Amino acid sequence: MILALVRKEWRETRAFVALALALFLVYANNLTGLGGPVLRAAANLIPGMGGPTPEVPFVQGNFGSMLFFIGGLLAIALGFRQSAWEPSQGTALYLLHLPLPRRTIVLTKLLTGVGLLLACGLAPILLYGAWAATPRTHPGPFAWSMTGEAFRVWAVLPLVYLGAFASGLRPARWFGSRLLPLAAVALPASIAALAPNWRLIGLPTLALAAAAFVVVILREAETRDY
């Protein structure tokens, strides 16, 4: 039953994942120069993706910004699609009649969404990193430790997803009030991504904020009258 629910979530969200992967592929190919003139021309059409190839991968350029921008859009799309879409289409009642507890259903949706988001965001980091680690591909130095900032951005993406999921699940009538959980993500996400000490400040902040959002989501899901 859980696997069937996972397959359902995949079918309903794969279009968003495919679009994000395509954007990541265009951007990564523009950075590496492996995609040829067609993909480079496509990158130049999208703000922030064009420009010359950085001499020092991950350190120069705006890889982290583009990773957060594309990944953040994917996180918001997945979060709302998996939460707000169900009541609006009448499928929430069907899911609640499955022989599974509400908590299990919601946790399965969350784990599926986070898994898809992290897998999609990891692809450009590994592709760009593998290219940078290959000898004679660029004039600058490279070590895998230089990907630390990119992985911090990658780790923050699930928090954006949880904020979007909580906003979609929130039964507020006013649109601004409904988006409060998503807006609340800004502070802990900024601390986690920009804190000078990742292990002592960034990671604990990220873990506590994510746990708090999961608790809020589960409580809302279990008490909401559909």
C-alpha atoms as an extended CHARMM CRD file, in Angstrom:
* protein
*
       226  EXT
         1         1  MET       CA              0.0000000000        0.0000000000        0.0000000000  PROA      1               0.0000000000
         2         2  ILE       CA              2.8300000000        2.4050000000        0.8550000000  PROA      2               0.0000000000
         3         3  LEU       CA              4.6200000000        1.5990000000       -2.4040000000  PROA      3               0.0000000000
         4         4  ALA       CA              1.4160000000        2.3150000000       -4.3080000000  PROA      4               0.0000000000
         5         5  LEU       CA              1.2060000000        5.7020000000       -2.5810000000  PROA      5               0.0000000000
         6         6  VAL       CA              4.8370000000        6.4200000000       -3.4740000000  PROA      6               0.0000000000
         7         7  ARG       CA              4.1600000000        5.5670000000       -7.1160000000  PROA      7               0.0000000000
         8         8  LYS       CA              1.1160000000        7.8650000000       -7.0750000000  PROA      8               0.0000000000
         9         9  GLU       CA              3.1980000000       10.7550000000       -5.7390000000  PROA      9               0.0000000000
        10        10  TRP       CA              5.8640000000       10.1090000000       -8.3600000000  PROA      10              0.0000000000
        11        11  ARG       CA              3.3480000000       10.0970000000      -11.2110000000  PROA      11              0.0000000000
        12        12  GLU       CA              1.8270000000       13.3810000000      -10.0440000000  PROA      12              0.0000000000
        13        13  THR       CA              5.1200000000       15.2220000000       -9.5000000000  PROA      13              0.0000000000
        14        14  ARG       CA              7.4300000000       13.8460000000      -12.1850000000  PROA      14              0.0000000000
        15        15  ALA       CA              6.6740000000       16.7450000000      -14.5490000000  PROA      15              0.0000000000
        16        16  PHE       CA              8.0650000000       19.2280000000      -12.0080000000  PROA      16              0.0000000000
        17        17  VAL       CA             11.1100000000       17.0310000000      -11.4210000000  PROA      17              0.0000000000
        18        18  ALA       CA             11.7480000000       16.6570000000      -15.1400000000  PROA      18              0.0000000000
        19        19  LEU       CA             11.5420000000       20.4170000000      -15.6970000000  PROA      19              0.0000000000
        20        20  ALA       CA             13.9350000000       21.1400000000      -12.8390000000  PROA      20              0.0000000000
        21        21  LEU       CA             16.3770000000       18.4930000000      -14.0810000000  PROA      21              0.0000000000
        22        22  ALA       CA             16.2570000000       20.0170000000      -17.5530000000  PROA      22              0.0000000000
        23        23  LEU       CA             17.0940000000       23.4610000000      -16.1510000000  PROA      23              0.0000000000
        24        24  PHE       CA             19.8970000000       22.0000000000      -14.0520000000  PROA      24              0.0000000000
        25        25  LEU       CA             21.2500000000       20.1770000000      -17.1020000000  PROA      25              0.0000000000
        26        26  VAL       CA             21.2280000000       23.3350000000      -19.2180000000  PROA      26              0.0000000000
        27        27  TYR       CA             23.0300000000       25.2850000000      -16.5030000000  PROA      27              0.0000000000
        28        28  ALA       CA             25.5890000000       22.5540000000      -15.7740000000  PROA      28              0.0000000000
        29        29  ASN       CA             26.3410000000       22.1380000000      -19.4500000000  PROA      29              0.0000000000
        30        30  ASN       CA             26.8760000000       25.8680000000      -19.7860000000  PROA      30              0.0000000000
        31        31  LEU       CA             29.3960000000       25.7290000000      -16.9220000000  PROA      31              0.0000000000
        32        32  THR       CA             31.2480000000       22.7460000000      -18.3130000000  PROA      32              0.0000000000
        33        33  GLY       CA             30.9640000000       23.5390000000      -22.0090000000  PROA      33              0.0000000000
        34        34  LEU       CA             29.9770000000       19.9370000000      -22.7440000000  PROA      34              0.0000000000
        35        35  GLY       CA             26.5340000000       20.6730000000      -24.1150000000  PROA      35              0.0000000000
        36        36  GLY       CA             27.5730000000       22.3840000000      -27.3170000000  PROA      36              0.0000000000
        37        37  PRO       CA             26.2160000000       25.5920000000      -28.8220000000  PROA      37              0.0000000000
        38        38  VAL       CA             22.5670000000       24.5650000000      -28.6150000000  PROA      38              0.0000000000
        39        39  LEU       CA             22.4740000000       24.1740000000      -24.8290000000  PROA      39              0.0000000000
        40        40  ARG       CA             24.7260000000       27.2100000000      -24.4040000000  PROA      40              0.0000000000
        41        41  ALA       CA             22.2730000000       29.2760000000      -26.4380000000  PROA      41              0.0000000000
        42        42  ALA       CA             19.4170000000       27.9330000000      -24.3010000000  PROA      42              0.0000000000
        43        43  ALA       CA             21.3090000000       28.9370000000      -21.1490000000  PROA      43              0.0000000000
        44        44  ASN       CA             21.7690000000       32.4640000000      -22.4620000000  PROA      44              0.0000000000
        45        45  LEU       CA             18.0030000000       32.8100000000      -22.7630000000  PROA      45              0.0000000000
        46        46  ILE       CA             17.5120000000       32.2170000000      -19.0320000000  PROA      46              0.0000000000
        47        47  PRO       CA             18.5750000000       35.0340000000      -16.6610000000  PROA      47              0.0000000000
        48        48  GLY       CA             21.5510000000       34.0490000000      -14.5160000000  PROA      48              0.0000000000
        49        49  MET       CA             22.5550000000       30.9900000000      -16.5150000000  PROA      49              0.0000000000
        50        50  GLY       CA             24.6320000000       32.5820000000      -19.2500000000  PROA      50              0.0000000000
        51        51  GLY       CA             28.0910000000       34.0740000000      -19.0480000000  PROA      51              0.0000000000
        52        52  PRO       CA             31.6430000000       32.7360000000      -19.2690000000  PROA      52              0.0000000000
        53        53  THR       CA             32.7720000000       29.5300000000      -17.5860000000  PROA      53              0.0000000000
        54        54  PRO       CA             34.3160000000       30.2140000000      -14.1320000000  PROA      54              0.0000000000
        55        55  GLU       CA             38.0040000000       29.3770000000      -13.8490000000  PROA      55              0.0000000000
        56        56  VAL       CA             37.5610000000       28.0080000000      -10.3080000000  PROA      56              0.0000000000
        57        57  PRO       CA             34.4890000000       25.7380000000      -10.1010000000  PROA      57              0.0000000000
        58        58  PHE       CA             32.0330000000       26.2560000000       -7.2380000000  PROA      58              0.0000000000
        59        59  VAL       CA             34.0680000000       29.1790000000       -5.8730000000  PROA      59              0.0000000000
        60        60  GLN       CA             33.5740000000       31.5930000000       -8.7380000000  PROA      60              0.0000000000
        61        61  GLY       CA             30.2630000000       32.1200000000      -10.4580000000  PROA      61              0.0000000000
        62        62  ASN       CA             26.7460000000       31.7840000000       -9.0780000000  PROA      62              0.0000000000
        63        63  PHE       CA             26.3250000000       28.0180000000       -8.8570000000  PROA      63              0.0000000000
        64        64  GLY       CA             24.9480000000       28.1490000000       -5.3000000000  PROA      64              0.0000000000
        65        65  SER       CA             22.4450000000       30.8620000000       -6.1960000000  PROA      65              0.0000000000
        66        66  MET       CA             21.1470000000       28.9950000000       -9.2260000000  PROA      66              0.0000000000
        67        67  LEU       CA             20.9840000000       25.7540000000       -7.2550000000  PROA      67              0.0000000000
        68        68  PHE       CA             18.8420000000       27.4480000000       -4.6120000000  PROA      68              0.0000000000
        69        69  PHE       CA             16.6950000000       29.2550000000       -7.1770000000  PROA      69              0.0000000000
        70        70  ILE       CA             15.8290000000       26.2010000000       -9.2690000000  PROA      70              0.0000000000
        71        71  GLY       CA             15.7420000000       23.8510000000       -6.2940000000  PROA      71              0.0000000000
        72        72  GLY       CA             13.6100000000       26.2990000000       -4.3170000000  PROA      72              0.0000000000
        73        73  LEU       CA             11.0700000000       26.5670000000       -7.1130000000  PROA      73              0.0000000000
        74        74  LEU       CA             10.9460000000       22.7740000000       -7.3130000000  PROA      74              0.0000000000
        75        75  ALA       CA             10.5360000000       22.5290000000       -3.5230000000  PROA      75              0.0000000000
        76        76  ILE       CA              7.6170000000       24.9870000000       -3.5460000000  PROA      76              0.0000000000
        77        77  ALA       CA              5.9660000000       23.2590000000       -6.5050000000  PROA      77              0.0000000000
        78        78  LEU       CA              6.2870000000       19.8220000000       -4.8950000000  PROA      78              0.0000000000
        79        79  GLY       CA              5.0820000000       21.0350000000       -1.5010000000  PROA      79              0.0000000000
        80        80  PHE       CA              1.9240000000       22.6680000000       -2.8240000000  PROA      80              0.0000000000
        81        81  ARG       CA              1.2450000000       19.9000000000       -5.3300000000  PROA      81              0.0000000000
        82        82  GLN       CA              1.3440000000       17.2290000000       -2.6400000000  PROA      82              0.0000000000
        83        83  SER       CA             -0.7490000000       19.1350000000       -0.1070000000  PROA      83              0.0000000000
        84        84  ALA       CA             -3.0900000000       21.8070000000       -1.5110000000  PROA      84              0.0000000000
        85        85  TRP       CA             -3.8360000000       19.8300000000       -4.6610000000  PROA      85              0.0000000000
        86        86  GLU       CA             -5.4140000000       16.8760000000       -2.8530000000  PROA      86              0.0000000000
        87        87  PRO       CA             -8.3850000000       18.7060000000       -1.2390000000  PROA      87              0.0000000000
        88        88  SER       CA             -8.9910000000       20.8310000000       -4.3350000000  PROA      88              0.0000000000
        89        89  GLN       CA             -9.2920000000       17.7280000000       -6.5280000000  PROA      89              0.0000000000
        90        90  GLY       CA            -11.2650000000       15.6620000000       -4.0420000000  PROA      90              0.0000000000
        91        91  THR       CA             -8.5550000000       13.0100000000       -3.6980000000  PROA      91              0.0000000000
        92        92  ALA       CA             -7.9060000000       13.7980000000       -0.0290000000  PROA      92              0.0000000000
        93        93  LEU       CA            -10.9960000000       11.8480000000        1.0540000000  PROA      93              0.0000000000
        94        94  TYR       CA             -9.8920000000        8.8700000000       -1.0260000000  PROA      94              0.0000000000
        95        95  LEU       CA             -6.4550000000        8.8780000000        0.6100000000  PROA      95              0.0000000000
        96        96  LEU       CA             -7.9600000000        9.1490000000        4.0830000000  PROA      96              0.0000000000
        97        97  HSD       CA            -10.0700000000        6.0430000000        3.4160000000  PROA      97              0.0000000000
        98        98  LEU       CA             -7.0050000000        3.9500000000        2.6970000000  PROA      98              0.0000000000
        99        99  PRO       CA             -6.2210000000        1.3140000000        5.3690000000  PROA      99              0.0000000000
       100       100  LEU       CA             -3.3460000000        3.4450000000        6.6510000000  PROA      100             0.0000000000
       101       101  PRO       CA             -3.1390000000        5.9610000000        9.5270000000  PROA      101             0.0000000000
       102       102  ARG       CA             -3.1230000000        9.6200000000        8.5330000000  PROA      102             0.0000000000
       103       103  ARG       CA              0.3510000000        9.9890000000        9.9900000000  PROA      103             0.0000000000
       104       104  THR       CA              1.6690000000        7.2170000000        7.7480000000  PROA      104             0.0000000000
       105       105  ILE       CA              0.0620000000        8.7200000000        4.6460000000  PROA      105             0.0000000000
       106       106  VAL       CA              1.4800000000       12.1840000000        5.3160000000  PROA      106             0.0000000000
       107       107  LEU       CA              4.9360000000       10.8710000000        6.2390000000  PROA      107             0.0000000000
       108       108  THR       CA              5.0060000000        8.8270000000        3.0320000000  PROA      108             0.0000000000
       109       109  LYS       CA              4.1630000000       11.9190000000        1.0030000000  PROA      109             0.0000000000
       110       110  LEU       CA              6.8270000000       13.9390000000        2.8200000000  PROA      110             0.0000000000
       111       111  LEU       CA              9.5470000000       11.3300000000        2.4070000000  PROA      111             0.0000000000
       112       112  THR       CA              8.7130000000       10.9190000000       -1.2710000000  PROA      112             0.0000000000
       113       113  GLY       CA              8.8040000000       14.6640000000       -1.8790000000  PROA      113             0.0000000000
       114       114  VAL       CA             12.0450000000       15.1770000000        0.0340000000  PROA      114             0.0000000000
       115       115  GLY       CA             13.6460000000       12.2180000000       -1.7240000000  PROA      115             0.0000000000
       116       116  LEU       CA             12.7480000000       13.5350000000       -5.1740000000  PROA      116             0.0000000000
       117       117  LEU       CA             13.9180000000       17.0300000000       -4.2580000000  PROA      117             0.0000000000
       118       118  LEU       CA             17.2680000000       15.8960000000       -2.8920000000  PROA      118             0.0000000000
       119       119  ALA       CA             17.9240000000       13.5310000000       -5.7880000000  PROA      119             0.0000000000
       120       120  CYS       CA             17.1550000000       16.2560000000       -8.3040000000  PROA      120             0.0000000000
       121       121  GLY       CA             19.3290000000       18.8310000000       -6.5160000000  PROA      121             0.0000000000
       122       122  LEU       CA             22.2130000000       16.4030000000       -6.1320000000  PROA      122             0.0000000000
       123       123  ALA       CA             22.4760000000       15.7410000000       -9.8690000000  PROA      123             0.0000000000
       124       124  PRO       CA             24.0070000000       19.1120000000      -10.9230000000  PROA      124             0.0000000000
       125       125  ILE       CA             26.4430000000       19.0970000000       -7.9780000000  PROA      125             0.0000000000
       126       126  LEU       CA             27.7990000000       15.6800000000       -8.8990000000  PROA      126             0.0000000000
       127       127  LEU       CA             27.8540000000       16.4520000000      -12.6170000000  PROA      127             0.0000000000
       128       128  TYR       CA             29.7080000000       19.7300000000      -12.1740000000  PROA      128             0.0000000000
       129       129  GLY       CA             31.9920000000       18.2290000000       -9.5290000000  PROA      129             0.0000000000
       130       130  ALA       CA             32.8760000000       15.2150000000      -11.6550000000  PROA      130             0.0000000000
       131       131  TRP       CA             33.7390000000       17.5130000000      -14.5380000000  PROA      131             0.0000000000
       132       132  ALA       CA             35.8320000000       19.7620000000      -12.3070000000  PROA      132             0.0000000000
       133       133  ALA       CA             37.6970000000       16.7680000000      -10.8680000000  PROA      133             0.0000000000
       134       134  THR       CA             38.6610000000       15.5560000000      -14.3380000000  PROA      134             0.0000000000
       135       135  PRO       CA             42.1870000000       16.6940000000      -15.2910000000  PROA      135             0.0000000000
       136       136  ARG       CA             42.6780000000       19.3580000000      -17.9990000000  PROA      136             0.0000000000
       137       137  THR       CA             39.0570000000       20.5070000000      -18.0730000000  PROA      137             0.0000000000
       138       138  HSD       CA             39.6230000000       23.9630000000      -16.5500000000  PROA      138             0.0000000000
       139       139  PRO       CA             42.5920000000       26.1570000000      -15.5920000000  PROA      139             0.0000000000
       140       140  GLY       CA             41.8030000000       26.5380000000      -11.8820000000  PROA      140             0.0000000000
       141       141  PRO       CA             42.3050000000       24.2510000000       -8.8710000000  PROA      141             0.0000000000
       142       142  PHE       CA             39.6160000000       21.9490000000       -7.5350000000  PROA      142             0.0000000000
       143       143  ALA       CA             39.0080000000       19.8430000000       -4.4410000000  PROA      143             0.0000000000
       144       144  TRP       CA             35.7320000000       18.2540000000       -3.4200000000  PROA      144             0.0000000000
       145       145  SER       CA             35.8000000000       20.3540000000       -0.2380000000  PROA      145             0.0000000000
       146       146  MET       CA             35.0620000000       23.3400000000       -2.4950000000  PROA      146             0.0000000000
       147       147  THR       CA             31.5470000000       21.9410000000       -2.9770000000  PROA      147             0.0000000000
       148       148  GLY       CA             30.7210000000       22.5930000000        0.6910000000  PROA      148             0.0000000000
       149       149  GLU       CA             28.6450000000       25.7070000000        0.0390000000  PROA      149             0.0000000000
       150       150  ALA       CA             26.6710000000       23.9410000000       -2.6850000000  PROA      150             0.0000000000
       151       151  PHE       CA             25.9010000000       21.0280000000       -0.3730000000  PROA      151             0.0000000000
       152       152  ARG       CA             24.7430000000       23.4470000000        2.3330000000  PROA      152             0.0000000000
       153       153  VAL       CA             22.2880000000       24.9920000000       -0.1180000000  PROA      153             0.0000000000
       154       154  TRP       CA             21.2190000000       21.4940000000       -1.1580000000  PROA      154             0.0000000000
       155       155  ALA       CA             20.5880000000       20.5350000000        2.4830000000  PROA      155             0.0000000000
       156       156  VAL       CA             18.3840000000       23.6170000000        3.0240000000  PROA      156             0.0000000000
       157       157  LEU       CA             16.0250000000       22.7760000000        0.1420000000  PROA      157             0.0000000000
       158       158  PRO       CA             13.9030000000       20.2630000000        2.1480000000  PROA      158             0.0000000000
       159       159  LEU       CA             13.1420000000       23.0330000000        4.6360000000  PROA      159             0.0000000000
       160       160  VAL       CA             11.6670000000       25.1380000000        1.8310000000  PROA      160             0.0000000000
       161       161  TYR       CA              9.6580000000       22.0910000000        0.7590000000  PROA      161             0.0000000000
       162       162  LEU       CA              8.2880000000       21.5820000000        4.2850000000  PROA      162             0.0000000000
       163       163  GLY       CA              7.2780000000       25.2340000000        4.4560000000  PROA      163             0.0000000000
       164       164  ALA       CA              5.4220000000       24.9520000000        1.1590000000  PROA      164             0.0000000000
       165       165  PHE       CA              3.7650000000       21.6930000000        2.2310000000  PROA      165             0.0000000000
       166       166  ALA       CA              2.6200000000       23.2760000000        5.5040000000  PROA      166             0.0000000000
       167       167  SER       CA              1.2500000000       26.2820000000        3.6270000000  PROA      167             0.0000000000
       168       168  GLY       CA             -0.6510000000       24.0730000000        1.2170000000  PROA      168             0.0000000000
       169       169  LEU       CA             -2.1030000000       22.0620000000        4.0850000000  PROA      169             0.0000000000
       170       170  ARG       CA             -3.1190000000       25.1680000000        6.0410000000  PROA      170             0.0000000000
       171       171  PRO       CA             -6.9130000000       25.7510000000        5.6890000000  PROA      171             0.0000000000
       172       172  ALA       CA             -6.7040000000       29.5560000000        5.8790000000  PROA      172             0.0000000000
       173       173  ARG       CA             -9.0310000000       31.5660000000        3.6550000000  PROA      173             0.0000000000
       174       174  TRP       CA             -6.7380000000       34.5610000000        3.2920000000  PROA      174             0.0000000000
       175       175  PHE       CA             -3.8970000000       33.8320000000        0.8750000000  PROA      175             0.0000000000
       176       176  GLY       CA             -1.3570000000       35.8570000000        2.8720000000  PROA      176             0.0000000000
       177       177  SER       CA             -2.1020000000       33.9700000000        6.0800000000  PROA      177             0.0000000000
       178       178  ARG       CA             -1.8540000000       30.6590000000        4.2840000000  PROA      178             0.0000000000
       179       179  LEU       CA              1.6790000000       31.4500000000        3.1570000000  PROA      179             0.0000000000
       180       180  LEU       CA              2.9280000000       32.1540000000        6.6790000000  PROA      180             0.0000000000
       181       181  PRO       CA              4.6810000000       28.7670000000        7.0700000000  PROA      181             0.0000000000
       182       182  LEU       CA              6.5390000000       29.2750000000        3.8030000000  PROA      182             0.0000000000
       183       183  ALA       CA              7.5560000000       32.7950000000        4.8240000000  PROA      183             0.0000000000
       184       184  ALA       CA              8.7070000000       31.4900000000        8.2160000000  PROA      184             0.0000000000
       185       185  VAL       CA             11.2650000000       29.3010000000        6.4370000000  PROA      185             0.0000000000
       186       186  ALA       CA             13.3430000000       32.3480000000        5.4580000000  PROA      186             0.0000000000
       187       187  LEU       CA             15.0240000000       32.8930000000        8.8330000000  PROA      187             0.0000000000
       188       188  PRO       CA             16.1490000000       29.3140000000        9.6770000000  PROA      188             0.0000000000
       189       189  ALA       CA             17.0750000000       28.6670000000        6.0460000000  PROA      189             0.0000000000
       190       190  SER       CA             19.2510000000       31.7750000000        5.9650000000  PROA      190             0.0000000000
       191       191  ILE       CA             20.9350000000       30.8300000000        9.2440000000  PROA      191             0.0000000000
       192       192  ALA       CA             21.5520000000       27.2690000000        8.0690000000  PROA      192             0.0000000000
       193       193  ALA       CA             22.9560000000       28.3640000000        4.7160000000  PROA      193             0.0000000000
       194       194  LEU       CA             25.0350000000       31.3400000000        5.8490000000  PROA      194             0.0000000000
       195       195  ALA       CA             26.1440000000       30.5360000000        9.4110000000  PROA      195             0.0000000000
       196       196  PRO       CA             29.9460000000       30.5630000000        9.7090000000  PROA      196             0.0000000000
       197       197  ASN       CA             29.9910000000       27.2620000000       11.5830000000  PROA      197             0.0000000000
       198       198  TRP       CA             27.9120000000       24.5880000000        9.8480000000  PROA      198             0.0000000000
       199       199  ARG       CA             28.2480000000       21.8530000000       12.4780000000  PROA      199             0.0000000000
       200       200  LEU       CA             27.5760000000       24.0060000000       15.5360000000  PROA      200             0.0000000000
       201       201  ILE       CA             25.0550000000       26.5000000000       14.1360000000  PROA      201             0.0000000000
       202       202  GLY       CA             23.8570000000       25.6760000000       10.6200000000  PROA      202             0.0000000000
       203       203  LEU       CA             23.1000000000       21.9680000000       10.9650000000  PROA      203             0.0000000000
       204       204  PRO       CA             21.3600000000       22.1600000000       14.3910000000  PROA      204             0.0000000000
       205       205  THR       CA             19.2440000000       25.0840000000       13.1750000000  PROA      205             0.0000000000
       206       206  LEU       CA             18.2610000000       23.1470000000       10.0640000000  PROA      206             0.0000000000
       207       207  ALA       CA             17.4300000000       19.9900000000       12.0280000000  PROA      207             0.0000000000
       208       208  LEU       CA             15.3400000000       21.8040000000       14.6670000000  PROA      208             0.0000000000
       209       209  ALA       CA             13.4280000000       23.8320000000       12.0780000000  PROA      209             0.0000000000
       210       210  ALA       CA             12.7310000000       20.7490000000        9.9440000000  PROA      210             0.0000000000
       211       211  ALA       CA             11.5410000000       18.7800000000       12.9870000000  PROA      211             0.0000000000
       212       212  ALA       CA              9.2530000000       21.6540000000       14.0180000000  PROA      212             0.0000000000
       213       213  PHE       CA              7.7030000000       21.8400000000       10.5500000000  PROA      213             0.0000000000
       214       214  VAL       CA              7.1470000000       18.0760000000       10.4420000000  PROA      214             0.0000000000
       215       215  VAL       CA              5.3800000000       18.2320000000       13.8200000000  PROA      215             0.0000000000
       216       216  VAL       CA              3.1720000000       21.1050000000       12.6270000000  PROA      216             0.0000000000
       217       217  ILE       CA              2.3320000000       19.2610000000        9.4000000000  PROA      217             0.0000000000
       218       218  LEU       CA              1.4380000000       16.0220000000       11.1810000000  PROA      218             0.0000000000
       219       219  ARG       CA             -0.6870000000       17.8390000000       13.7470000000  PROA      219             0.0000000000
       220       220  GLU       CA             -2.5540000000       19.7680000000       11.0640000000  PROA      220             0.0000000000
       221       221  ALA       CA             -3.0960000000       16.6250000000        9.0010000000  PROA      221             0.0000000000
       222       222  GLU       CA             -4.4370000000       14.6520000000       11.9530000000  PROA      222             0.0000000000
       223       223  THR       CA             -6.8070000000       17.3610000000       13.2150000000  PROA      223             0.0000000000
       224       224  ARG       CA             -8.0470000000       18.8840000000        9.9790000000  PROA      224             0.0000000000
       225       225  ASP       CA            -11.6270000000       18.1100000000        9.0320000000  PROA      225             0.0000000000
       226       226  TYR       CA            -11.6870000000       17.3060000000        5.3130000000  PROA      226             0.0000000000
